[in-house]
Amino acid sequence: MREKLELKIIISVLVMLLVGVVLAGTMTMLIEKSTLYGITRENSETTAEIIKKDIEMTMQENRPDLTKKLIDGLRGTAGITDLHVVNSEGKEAFRKDAPVTESDAMKKIVSTKAPIVIEDVKGYTFYKPLENTAECKGCHAQEGAVLGAVKVSLSIEKQYEKAKKSVITVILLTIVGALGFSLVLWLMLRRMVILPIKTMEKAALKLAEGDLSFDVDIKSKSEIVARLSSPIKESLSAVGRILQRIKDVSERVTRVVESVGKDSKKVLDGTQLETEAIANISSSVEELNAAISEITESTEKLAASTTETAASMEEMANAIGNVKNHTHDLSGAVDTTSSSIEQLSATIKEVANNADNLSIATDETLSAIEEMTSSVKEVETNAKESAKLSQKVMTDASTFGMTSIEKTMDGMKNIKSSVEKTNDFVKKLGVRSDEIGKILNVIDDITDQTTLLALNAAILAAQAGEHGKGFQVVAEEIKDLAERTAFSTQEIGSLIQSVQQEVKGTIQAMGEGLKSVDEGLKLSREASEALKKILDSSKKSSEMALSIDRSTGEQAKAISLVSEAMERIKNMTGMIAKATSEQAKGTALIMGATEKMR
């Protein structure tokens, strides 16, 4: 687009110059042609007047041969293509057998009694009437007021060709000069306006994209470019400082976020470990409950067996007492005792088996309790680490994170303020360009008036003739000045339009920059909200970790109590097993005695 702007400016200048050259050449050709016709007319009138006077003089002296010789001599003069005297009938005079060739022209001359002028591309023909004066009526009393005419034909073809060649040469030289002038103008425009505006446009575009890795070095003597480049340089400098601060703050925020992410990951891993440990604790507790249920059932069975054993022992004691008193019932008592002892033996065996099973279940329960204790300790350790990490995340997020986000938001607000100031400067430049356009319109009006004055001066100079040549030179200078002023005005107008277009592009780029700044501010606010959410989550995670720590401590205490209870149960089952072993031995002796008694 920028290259098209340069091309448009150069093409516009070239077209205007070429159109001006063509118009000037055409006007010059017309002026040269008119001048040639004027000179030819003056020459033909002068020649005709001389011949007329000579004819009057020679005819009054009755010497027509002298007139004929004069005419024949003038016919060979350069530039005269035809010269003869025509009588009133349209025939050539001084020839008896001449045909009628000029009847139409003579009829017109006789009717108007005025000279006739015939112009064509190659020449100029002038008919000068020969009036029947008082001196001529002595010989031509019977003829009319017009005796004939002097016909003079002059050729302007050679002069016209010379003038045409000179005009073409001037046009070609003017075109070459216009091309040279256009080249110089293009170089000046490129150096003074286009390149600085390109630099400012690139700066504005890179500023809108957030790229500040360049330096705006604008060297121009143009007031417009200088006034436009100064605020852009200041804006770029301010934006550079602000963006550098934002970059530092963003790096700090990035480090904090990375730290928060790592700590959050550790918290998550700890939470997963806690979840797995809690699941293991739950399964261990379920196994412990199942083992306790089995122990309870075995204890109930043992109590029932012990009760039966006590009852059997009482029966045995009664039976032994009855043996002393009732020897006659010994046989039946032996049978009863034998069956009771058998039942007691079976019960003792069952109690022994249950005691063994209870001992095995107690060992398994103790091993499960030990595993659960280690899991609870690991969960407690992870919970403490999670609490520390959560507290660290919460501290970092509340100090570094929020401070960095606030600094980022302040920096974005400063960028927005700077871009808005630059936008105001550019808008003021657009207003100044419009004012310059109005001034150019006034200059155009003055140029038009000057052109009209120059044209009037040229007309007055032409009317004044020889006395108006100096005035004509002044008029031409005024005309040239008006044309140069008009051309310069058009050129400045084109430059102003180009500057206005570039200003519009700069305003659009500034608008996009403002949008980007607003988006950055919005993202900073969103980051602040996200960091606040992270802070809340960290607080909740810390509270959960502390709660898990307390719960695992209480679970450890409960597991310790269960472990002590299981140790006591294990000791009791050992004692029960020992007692049942002794009872088994006693029942064996009793069975032996009863067998002997049988």
Stockholm file with secondary structure:
# STOCKHOLM 1.0

chainA/1-598         MREKLELKIIISVLVMLLVGVVLAGTMTMLIEKSTLYGITRENSETTAEIIKKDIEMTMQENRPDLTKKLIDGLRGTAGITDLHVVNSEGKEAFRKDAPVTESDAMKKIVSTKAPIVIEDVKGYTFYKPLENTAECKGCHAQEGAVLGAVKVSLSIEKQYEKAKKSVITVILLTIVGALGFSLVLWLMLRRMVILPIKTMEKAALKLAEGDLSFDVDIKSKSEIVARLSSPIKESLSAVGRILQRIKDVSERVTRVVESVGKDSKKVLDGTQLETEAIANISSSVEELNAAISEITESTEKLAASTTETAASMEEMANAIGNVKNHTHDLSGAVDTTSSSIEQLSATIKEVANNADNLSIATDETLSAIEEMTSSVKEVETNAKESAKLSQKVMTDASTFGMTSIEKTMDGMKNIKSSVEKTNDFVKKLGVRSDEIGKILNVIDDITDQTTLLALNAAILAAQAGEHGKGFQVVAEEIKDLAERTAFSTQEIGSLIQSVQQEVKGTIQAMGEGLKSVDEGLKLSREASEALKKILDSSKKSSEMALSIDRSTGEQAKAISLVSEAMERIKNMTGMIAKATSEQAKGTALIMGATEKMR
#=GR chainA/1-598 SS CHHHHHHHHHHHHHHHHHHHHHHHHHHHHHHHHHHHHHHHHHHHHHHHHHHHHHHHHHHHTTCHHHHHHHHHHHHTSTTEEEEEEEETTSBBTTCTTCCBCCHHHHHHHHHHCSCEEEECSSEEEEEEEEECCTTTTTTCTTSCSEEEEEEEEEECHHHHHHHHHHHHHHHHHHHHHHHHHHHHHHHHHIIIIIHHHHHHHHHHHHHHHTCCCSCCCCCCCCHHHHHHHHHHHHHHHHHHHHHHHHHHHHHHHHHHHHHHHHHHHHHHHHHHHHHHHHHHHHHHHHHHHHHHHHHHHHHHHHHHHHHHHHHHHHHHHHHHHHHHHCGGGHHHHHHHHHHHHHHHHHHHHHHHHHHHHHHHHHHHHHHHHHHHHHHHHHHHHHHHHHHHHHHHHHHHIIIIIHHHHHHHHHHHHHHHHHHHHHHHHHHHHHHHHHHHHHHHHHHHHHHHHHHHHHHHHHHHHHHHGGGGHHHHHHHHHHHHHHHHHHHHHHHHHHHHHHHHHHHHHHHHHHHHHHHHHHHHHHHHHHHHHHHHHHHHHHHHHHHHHHHHHHHHHHHHHHHHHHHHHHHHHHHHHHHHHHHHHHHHHHHHHHHHHHHHHC
#=GC SS_cons         CHHHHHHHHHHHHHHHHHHHHHHHHHHHHHHHHHHHHHHHHHHHHHHHHHHHHHHHHHHHTTCHHHHHHHHHHHHTSTTEEEEEEEETTSBBTTCTTCCBCCHHHHHHHHHHCSCEEEECSSEEEEEEEEECCTTTTTTCTTSCSEEEEEEEEEECHHHHHHHHHHHHHHHHHHHHHHHHHHHHHHHHHIIIIIHHHHHHHHHHHHHHHTCCCSCCCCCCCCHHHHHHHHHHHHHHHHHHHHHHHHHHHHHHHHHHHHHHHHHHHHHHHHHHHHHHHHHHHHHHHHHHHHHHHHHHHHHHHHHHHHHHHHHHHHHHHHHHHHHHHCGGGHHHHHHHHHHHHHHHHHHHHHHHHHHHHHHHHHHHHHHHHHHHHHHHHHHHHHHHHHHHHHHHHHHHIIIIIHHHHHHHHHHHHHHHHHHHHHHHHHHHHHHHHHHHHHHHHHHHHHHHHHHHHHHHHHHHHHHHGGGGHHHHHHHHHHHHHHHHHHHHHHHHHHHHHHHHHHHHHHHHHHHHHHHHHHHHHHHHHHHHHHHHHHHHHHHHHHHHHHHHHHHHHHHHHHHHHHHHHHHHHHHHHHHHHHHHHHHHHHHHHHHHHHHHHC
//
